Amino acid sequence: GENVEQHPSTLSVQEGDSAVIKCTYSDSASNYFPWYKQELGKRPQLIIDIRSNVGEKKDQRIAVTLNKTAKHFSLHITETQPEDSAVYFCAASEDNYGQNFVFGPGTRLSVLP
Amino acid sequence: DVKVTQSSRYLVKRTGEKVFLECVQDMDHENMFWYRQDPGLGLRLIYFSYDVKMKEKGDIPEGYSVSREKKERFSLILESASTNQTSMYLCASSPRGLENEQYFGPGTRLTVT
């Protein structure tokens, strides 16, 4: 089955700097890669996603890149702000009927003022 | 606005008790999921269901069962709770089809003493 690894487990950056979180996956059949943000005490929420036929996707300060050959994808946050502090989870999903995701273990991002 | 609700935010049960965790979604989603979230392990899929009365095992189904008698409701059952089932339990739902966002409930923090 699919296995998703995520690094680093914790990340601290100064406000205004960039943050990068990397994930690798094992199943070459996976073709959909969402990123979820979970603020303290709240539910995970989707912030960006990418499909296997796309190499990069941007949404304002957030971007995701995908390298299918190497089986890794990354989340990039530019001009970080204190409200970006949260736990971020990557996930991989295969093209299947049930649409079940395999999540990475999470990265706790702290943006220091 | 999608709403996924869970019956309890906090629950304390004794070892050996039968525990029911209820999840209800109001968006007519076909797919529903139960995860447990533990520090450093991310979100791990317990069971999912892609239709009424249908269920599929996830990555860690041992010690759990589920019930989907109605489309909007997905129940997680711990037949005989054990201390290693102390965790945060998250329910999610998504519409049928590929690459659809999973909407999460607020979570139930279960403590088994």
Contacts between the chains, C-beta under 8 A, distances in Angstrom:
chain1	res1	chain2	res2	distance
A	1	B	59	7.3
A	6	B	42	7.4
A	9	B	40	7.0
A	32	B	98	6.8
A	32	B	99	4.6
A	34	B	101	7.2
A	34	B	102	7.9
A	42	B	106	7.6
A	43	B	4	8.0
A	43	B	90	7.0
A	43	B	104	4.0
A	43	B	105	6.4
A	43	B	106	5.4
A	43	B	107	6.3
A	44	B	43	7.2
A	44	B	90	7.3
A	44	B	104	5.0
A	45	B	104	7.3
A	46	B	101	4.6
A	46	B	102	7.4
A	49	B	99	6.9
A	49	B	101	7.6
A	51	B	99	6.3
A	89	B	42	5.8
A	89	B	43	6.3
A	91	B	43	8.0
A	93	B	99	7.5
A	95	B	98	6.1
A	97	B	50	6.0
A	97	B	96	7.9
A	98	B	31	6.4
A	98	B	48	5.7
A	98	B	50	4.6
A	98	B	56	5.9
A	99	B	31	5.6
A	99	B	50	7.7
A	99	B	94	5.8
A	99	B	96	7.7
A	99	B	97	7.4
A	99	B	98	6.7
A	99	B	99	7.8
A	99	B	100	6.2
A	99	B	102	7.8
A	100	B	33	6.8
A	100	B	45	5.8
A	100	B	48	5.2
A	100	B	56	7.6
A	100	B	58	6.7
A	101	B	43	8.0
A	101	B	45	7.4
A	101	B	102	6.7
A	102	B	45	7.4
A	102	B	59	7.5
A	103	B	35	7.8
A	103	B	42	4.5
A	103	B	43	4.1
A	103	B	44	7.4
A	104	B	42	5.6
A	105	B	40	5.7
A	105	B	41	5.7
A	105	B	42	4.0
A	106	B	40	7.7
A	106	B	42	4.8
